[in-house]
Amino acid sequence: MVEHVLGNNGAVLGELVFEDLVARGRKVETAKRWLSWVNRFEACSGTKRKYDRSDVVRYLSWLRQQGFKEDSIAVMLRPVKLLAQVQGWEFPHLAMPKVRDSDISRPAFSYEEVCQIIRRGKEVLSSRELAYLALATTYGLRRKELSCLGAIDGTMTVETVKGGPVTTHLVPEEIKPYLAGYRRAEVSYMSLVFRRIASKLGLADRGEYGWHSIRRALVTELVTKEAPLLSILRFMRWSDASLKGQFGMVAIYAVNDQEQIDRSIFAVHPFIPVWRN
């Protein structure tokens, strides 16, 4: 049995990472999430004062067996890299495959299909499934974003997984009645939820579709409705690098008032009106 290793203050490994993040000024919710990922690493590789390449490879193998995608795996390795800094061991170089657009792209639903999914969903989905669907059709949340939202009240904070900013969105009145059923979940569970929703709505034979299909439908409709492109990019939480690539330094110096952006997008949003009772 591996000796249980505590930090100088008696904290287990995940708590060491938690305290390090909080000390750096990161949000407690973020620190809690990284703590849980380090706990998974510890459960997989044992509790040690220092780890080596074989330990990280074992964890990486476990993540792949759980069905996590490359982008999610890259995010879940970050807490382990921080643990390496805290404990003073070298994180090994791993030849990770690059994520190509063809690996993560999904076909888009049409406007009519999303509207039908919402209307039919109100009749047959559970409260938890409806919460996920309301959030996905309102904000175009990625699967990982949808799995780990913080407290939802008049606002909702989304921490992106692809280099985008932490974004606090307004919550429109139309979807508030459907959000009580929201629960955080594993990323792999979110794929299961989508398949279950698809089955209930008669979409089970469209296995190539996923949460990203709703995201693409939302972007398409916002562009069609001629919403400002910079507002669309910020509402959809694309990274600063993506914004700069589209707009140059204008994206850096432009006023970033998320509340104003949300209200302008809600005014032309294609799917929010469908949620009205």
C-alpha positions as CSV (number, residue, x, y, z in Angstrom):
1,M,0.0,0.0,0.0
2,V,1.3,3.5,-0.9
3,E,2.0,5.7,2.1
4,H,-0.6,8.5,2.4
5,V,1.3,11.7,1.9
6,L,0.3,15.0,3.5
7,G,1.5,18.5,2.9
8,N,3.1,20.6,5.6
9,N,-0.3,21.8,6.7
10,G,-1.8,18.3,6.7
11,A,-3.6,18.7,3.3
12,V,-3.9,15.8,0.9
13,L,-2.6,16.3,-2.6
14,G,-5.8,17.7,-4.1
15,E,-6.0,20.2,-1.3
16,L,-2.5,21.3,-1.9
17,V,-3.5,22.2,-5.5
18,F,-6.7,23.8,-4.2
19,E,-4.8,26.1,-1.8
20,D,-2.2,27.0,-4.4
21,L,-4.9,28.1,-6.9
22,V,-6.8,30.1,-4.3
23,A,-3.5,31.8,-3.2
24,R,-3.0,32.8,-6.8
25,G,-6.3,34.5,-6.8
26,R,-8.3,31.9,-8.8
27,K,-12.0,31.4,-8.0
28,V,-12.9,28.8,-5.4
29,E,-15.1,27.0,-7.8
30,T,-12.2,26.6,-10.2
31,A,-9.9,25.4,-7.4
32,K,-12.6,22.8,-6.3
33,R,-12.8,21.5,-9.8
34,W,-9.0,21.1,-10.0
35,L,-9.0,19.4,-6.6
36,S,-11.4,16.8,-7.9
37,W,-9.2,16.1,-10.9
38,V,-6.1,15.7,-8.8
39,N,-8.1,13.3,-6.5
40,R,-8.8,11.2,-9.6
41,F,-5.2,11.2,-10.5
42,E,-4.3,10.2,-7.0
43,A,-6.9,7.4,-7.0
44,C,-5.5,6.1,-10.3
45,S,-1.7,6.4,-9.5
46,G,-1.6,6.2,-5.8
47,T,-0.4,8.8,-3.2
48,K,3.3,9.6,-3.6
49,R,5.8,12.3,-2.8
50,K,6.9,12.3,-6.4
51,Y,5.4,10.8,-9.6
52,D,7.1,9.8,-12.8
53,R,6.1,9.2,-16.4
54,S,4.5,5.8,-15.8
55,D,2.1,7.3,-13.3
56,V,1.0,10.0,-15.7
57,V,0.7,7.5,-18.5
58,R,-1.5,5.3,-16.3
59,Y,-3.8,8.2,-15.6
60,L,-3.9,9.2,-19.3
61,S,-4.8,5.6,-20.2
62,W,-7.6,5.7,-17.7
63,L,-9.0,8.9,-19.1
64,R,-9.1,7.5,-22.6
65,Q,-10.8,4.3,-21.3
66,Q,-13.5,6.6,-19.8
67,G,-14.2,8.0,-23.2
68,F,-12.9,11.6,-22.7
69,K,-12.1,13.5,-25.8
70,E,-8.6,15.0,-26.5
71,D,-9.6,18.6,-25.6
72,S,-11.1,17.4,-22.2
73,I,-8.0,15.3,-21.5
74,A,-5.7,18.2,-22.1
75,V,-7.7,20.3,-19.5
76,M,-7.7,17.4,-17.0
77,L,-3.9,17.1,-17.2
78,R,-3.4,20.8,-16.2
79,P,-4.1,20.2,-12.5
80,V,-1.5,17.3,-12.6
81,K,1.0,19.7,-14.1
82,L,0.4,22.1,-11.2
83,L,0.7,19.2,-8.7
84,A,4.2,18.5,-10.3
85,Q,5.2,22.2,-9.6
86,V,3.9,22.0,-6.0
87,Q,5.6,18.7,-5.2
88,G,8.8,19.5,-7.2
89,W,8.8,16.7,-9.8
90,E,9.1,17.0,-13.5
91,F,5.9,16.5,-15.6
92,P,6.9,14.2,-18.5
93,H,6.7,15.2,-22.1
94,L,3.8,13.3,-23.7
95,A,3.2,13.2,-27.5
96,M,-0.4,14.2,-27.4
97,P,-2.3,14.2,-30.8
98,K,-3.5,17.5,-31.9
99,V,-7.2,18.0,-32.0
100,R,-8.3,18.6,-35.6
101,D,-11.5,20.3,-36.5
102,S,-12.7,17.1,-38.2
103,D,-12.3,15.3,-34.8
104,I,-14.6,17.6,-32.9
105,S,-17.0,19.1,-35.4
106,R,-20.6,18.2,-35.4
107,P,-23.4,18.7,-37.9
108,A,-25.7,21.5,-37.0
109,F,-29.4,21.3,-36.3
110,S,-31.6,23.6,-38.3
111,Y,-33.6,26.4,-36.7
112,E,-36.8,24.4,-37.1
113,E,-35.3,21.3,-35.6
114,V,-34.1,23.1,-32.4
115,C,-37.5,24.7,-32.0
116,Q,-39.2,21.3,-32.3
117,I,-36.7,19.8,-29.9
118,I,-37.6,22.5,-27.3
119,R,-41.3,22.1,-27.8
120,R,-41.3,18.3,-27.7
121,G,-38.8,18.4,-24.8
122,K,-41.2,20.3,-22.6
123,E,-43.6,17.3,-22.9
124,V,-41.4,14.3,-22.5
125,L,-38.0,15.2,-20.8
126,S,-37.2,15.1,-17.1
127,S,-36.5,18.3,-15.2
128,R,-32.8,17.7,-15.2
129,E,-32.8,17.0,-19.0
130,L,-34.9,20.2,-19.6
131,A,-32.3,22.2,-17.6
132,Y,-29.5,21.0,-19.7
133,L,-31.5,21.6,-22.9
134,A,-32.5,25.2,-21.8
135,L,-28.9,26.1,-21.1
136,A,-27.5,24.6,-24.3
137,T,-30.1,26.3,-26.5
138,T,-29.7,29.6,-24.8
139,Y,-25.9,29.9,-24.5
140,G,-24.6,27.3,-27.0
141,L,-22.6,25.6,-24.1
142,R,-20.0,23.1,-25.0
143,R,-20.4,19.7,-23.4
144,K,-17.7,20.4,-20.8
145,E,-19.1,23.8,-20.0
146,L,-22.5,22.3,-19.5
147,S,-21.2,19.8,-17.0
148,C,-19.7,22.1,-14.5
149,L,-21.6,25.4,-14.1
150,G,-21.5,27.2,-10.8
151,A,-24.6,28.5,-9.0
152,I,-27.4,29.7,-11.3
153,D,-29.6,32.6,-10.2
154,G,-30.0,35.9,-12.0
155,T,-26.5,35.2,-13.5
156,M,-24.5,32.2,-14.4
157,T,-20.7,31.8,-14.7
158,V,-19.2,29.7,-17.4
159,E,-15.5,28.7,-17.3
160,T,-14.5,27.7,-20.8
161,V,-12.2,24.9,-21.7
162,K,-10.6,26.2,-24.9
163,G,-8.8,29.3,-23.8
164,G,-11.8,31.5,-23.7
165,P,-12.6,33.9,-20.8
166,V,-14.5,33.1,-17.7
167,T,-17.9,34.6,-18.6
168,T,-20.7,35.6,-16.3
169,H,-24.0,35.6,-18.3
170,L,-27.4,37.0,-17.5
171,V,-30.1,34.4,-17.2
172,P,-33.2,35.4,-19.2
173,E,-36.6,35.1,-17.5
174,E,-37.9,32.6,-20.1
175,I,-35.6,29.8,-19.1
176,K,-35.5,30.4,-15.3
177,P,-38.4,28.0,-14.6
178,Y,-36.5,25.2,-16.2
179,L,-33.2,25.5,-14.4
180,A,-34.1,24.1,-11.0
181,G,-33.2,20.6,-12.2
182,Y,-29.6,21.5,-13.2
183,R,-27.0,19.3,-11.6
184,R,-23.2,19.2,-12.2
185,A,-22.0,16.0,-13.8
186,E,-19.1,14.2,-15.3
187,V,-18.3,15.1,-18.9
188,S,-19.0,11.5,-20.1
189,Y,-22.4,11.7,-18.4
190,M,-23.3,14.7,-20.6
191,S,-22.9,12.6,-23.7
192,L,-25.2,10.0,-22.2
193,V,-27.8,12.7,-21.4
194,F,-27.7,13.9,-25.0
195,R,-28.2,10.4,-26.3
196,R,-31.1,9.9,-23.9
197,I,-32.7,13.2,-24.9
198,A,-32.3,12.2,-28.6
199,S,-33.9,8.8,-27.9
200,K,-36.9,10.4,-26.2
201,L,-37.3,12.9,-29.1
202,G,-37.0,10.3,-31.9
203,L,-33.5,11.4,-32.9
204,A,-31.7,8.2,-31.8
205,D,-30.6,7.4,-35.4
206,R,-28.6,10.6,-35.7
207,G,-25.6,9.4,-33.6
208,E,-23.2,12.0,-35.2
209,Y,-25.2,14.8,-33.5
210,G,-24.3,16.2,-30.1
211,W,-24.5,19.3,-27.9
212,H,-22.2,21.1,-30.3
213,S,-24.9,20.7,-33.0
214,I,-27.1,23.0,-30.9
215,R,-24.2,25.4,-30.5
216,R,-23.6,25.6,-34.3
217,A,-27.3,26.1,-34.9
218,L,-27.3,29.1,-32.5
219,V,-24.3,30.7,-34.1
220,T,-25.8,30.2,-37.6
221,E,-29.1,31.9,-36.5
222,L,-27.4,34.8,-34.8
223,V,-25.3,35.5,-37.9
224,T,-28.5,35.3,-40.0
225,K,-30.2,37.8,-37.7
226,E,-27.2,40.1,-38.3
227,A,-26.1,40.3,-34.6
228,P,-22.8,42.1,-34.4
229,L,-20.0,39.6,-35.0
230,L,-17.9,40.8,-32.1
231,S,-20.8,40.3,-29.8
232,I,-21.5,36.8,-31.1
233,L,-17.9,35.8,-30.5
234,R,-17.9,37.1,-27.0
235,F,-21.4,35.7,-26.2
236,M,-20.2,32.3,-27.4
237,R,-17.0,32.6,-25.3
238,W,-14.4,32.2,-27.9
239,S,-10.8,32.9,-26.8
240,D,-9.0,36.2,-27.0
241,A,-6.7,34.7,-29.6
242,S,-9.8,34.0,-31.8
243,L,-11.1,37.5,-31.3
244,K,-7.8,39.1,-32.1
245,G,-7.5,36.9,-35.2
246,Q,-10.9,38.2,-36.4
247,F,-10.6,41.9,-35.3
248,G,-7.0,42.6,-34.6
249,M,-6.4,45.1,-31.7
250,V,-10.0,46.3,-31.9
251,A,-11.0,43.2,-30.0
252,I,-8.5,44.0,-27.2
253,Y,-9.5,47.7,-26.8
254,A,-13.2,47.4,-27.4
255,V,-15.4,47.7,-24.3
256,N,-16.3,44.3,-23.0
257,D,-19.6,44.8,-21.1
258,Q,-21.0,41.3,-20.9
259,E,-24.3,42.4,-19.6
260,Q,-24.7,44.7,-22.5
261,I,-23.6,42.0,-24.9
262,D,-26.1,39.5,-23.4
263,R,-29.0,41.9,-23.7
264,S,-28.2,42.7,-27.3
265,I,-28.0,39.0,-28.1
266,F,-31.2,38.1,-26.2
267,A,-33.0,40.7,-28.2
268,V,-32.4,38.7,-31.4
269,H,-32.0,35.3,-29.9
270,P,-33.7,32.6,-32.0
271,F,-34.6,30.1,-29.3
272,I,-35.3,32.0,-26.1
273,P,-38.9,32.9,-27.2
274,V,-39.6,29.2,-27.7
275,W,-39.1,28.6,-24.0
276,R,-41.9,31.0,-23.0
277,N,-44.9,29.1,-21.5
